[in-house]
Amino acid sequence: MKKSEENLSILKSNKRNNVLSTPCIFFDRDGVVNESPGPGYVESIEDFHIQEGFISALRVVKEYEHHAIIVTNQRGVAREIVAMEEIENMHRFLQKQVKKEGLDILDIFICPHNHGTCSCRKPQPGMLLKAADKHDLDLPNSWMIGDSETDIQAGQQAGCKTIFVGSPSASTEADYSIDGMSQLADFLKTYLPR
């Protein structure tokens, strides 16, 4: 059994009889929460632009009584391109803007590591499993939303349903695919149980 499958099995057995577990919508960050920087990194708060589609989706998440958590690879920290302090500044700014809308992000998990040096960097499910353990989340009824296959693979390894956000011509193993963040709120209204 792979380590991620073992972790998921332990989590499921620990939560099996707990009716209080809450489903979660996990969001990737760059390209989903905020505008994608393209091939590089969002290096400063001035370049951090929240997508309206994310705010609209967050309203649906609140309405349907799910948690919202961000799970983000930030390899730029390991490569010393972006300081962790600047990442934290961006996330404080994000939380402040979300609260102005009467919304909430329960938590933000960051993997600052380089390729292959940890169990938290997506496509590994470490951040999702840690979030589930910390916040008592119902992973089988949760969703991972991302714009890359690493997001989708992390969600699937954690036992979540998955939504790929991107070009309709892109190849994906996600459960569902939408063309852009502007479609996400309506998608969630259709598929999330009340």
PEHUHU-V538729 format. One line per field, one symbol per residue. ss: DSSP state (a for helix, b for strand, c for the rest). psi: psi as a letter, one per 40 degrees, with the letter a starting at -180 (. if undefined). A space follows every 50 residues. Layout:
# PEHUHU-V538729
ss->???
psi->???
This chain:
# PEHUHU-V538729
ss->ccaaaaaaaaaaaaaccccccbcbbbbccbcccbccccccccccaaaccb caaaaaaaaaaaacccbbbbbbbcaaaacccccaaaaaaaaaaaaaaaaa ccccccbbbbbccccccccccccccaaaaaaaaaacbcaaacbbbbccaa aaaaaaacccbbbbbccccccccccbbbccaaaaaaaaaaaccc
psi->hiddddddddddddedeheeihiihhhichecdiihebeaiheiddehhh hddddddddddddefiihhhhhhgddddefdhiddddddddddddddddd efiihdihhhheiiheeieehheiedddddddddegigddeiihhieidd dddddddeeiiihhhaheeihieidihidideedddddddehi.
